[in-house]
Amino acid sequence: MKNYLGGEHDDIFGVYPLAFSAEPRAKIHFYGKEPRPGRKIGHVNVTGGAHELEQLRHIAANAASILRDGRPL
């Protein structure tokens, strides 16, 4: 799980397609809060095996980066 905070990009829903296409294994949960810099507004879950841990962390972080800043890591 990777939390995502409000950041440079206020149009969270506008970047959902990019986040989903870049990281199809990511499950994105939005809390319905208005985005503000530094405010926790959701999280990303990714599931898999223990042997994939580093890859799973990267997937979650990349999806959160897209949602927060409108661009991948």
C-alpha positions in Angstrom: 0.0 0.0 0.0 1.2 3.5 -0.8 -0.6 6.6 0.4 -0.9 9.5 -1.9 -1.1 13.1 -0.9 -2.4 16.2 -2.7 0.4 17.7 -4.8 1.1 19.8 -7.9 -1.8 18.2 -9.8 -5.3 19.1 -8.6 -7.2 17.2 -11.4 -6.9 13.7 -9.7 -9.7 12.2 -11.9 -8.1 13.6 -15.1 -5.0 11.5 -14.5 -6.8 8.3 -13.5 -6.6 6.9 -17.1 -2.9 7.5 -17.2 -2.4 5.8 -13.8 -4.5 2.8 -14.7 -2.8 2.3 -18.1 0.7 2.8 -16.7 0.1 0.4 -13.8 -2.9 -2.0 -14.5 -2.1 -4.0 -11.4 -2.7 -1.0 -9.1 -6.0 -0.6 -7.2 -6.6 3.0 -6.5 -8.7 4.2 -3.6 -9.8 7.8 -3.4 -11.3 9.1 -0.1 -13.4 11.9 -1.6 -11.4 14.7 0.0 -10.6 17.9 -1.8 -6.9 17.7 -2.9 -4.6 20.1 -1.1 -0.8 19.9 -1.0 0.3 17.5 1.7 -3.3 16.2 2.5 -3.8 12.4 2.4 -6.5 11.9 -0.3 -6.2 8.2 -1.0 -4.0 5.1 -1.3 -2.9 2.6 -3.9 -2.8 -1.2 -3.3 -0.9 -3.8 -5.3 -1.0 -7.5 -4.5 1.5 -10.2 -5.5 4.0 -12.7 -4.1 6.8 -12.1 -1.7 9.3 -12.6 -4.6 7.8 -9.5 -6.3 8.1 -7.1 -3.4 10.4 -4.5 -5.0 8.4 -4.5 -8.2 5.1 -4.2 -6.3 6.5 -1.2 -4.3 7.6 0.5 -7.5 4.1 -0.1 -9.1 2.4 1.5 -6.1 4.8 4.4 -5.9 4.5 5.1 -9.7 0.7 5.1 -9.6 0.8 7.4 -6.6 3.2 9.7 -8.3 1.0 9.9 -11.4 -2.0 10.8 -9.2 -0.1 13.3 -7.1 1.9 15.1 -9.8 0.3 14.1 -13.1 3.5 12.3 -14.3 5.2 8.9 -13.5 8.4 8.5 -11.5 
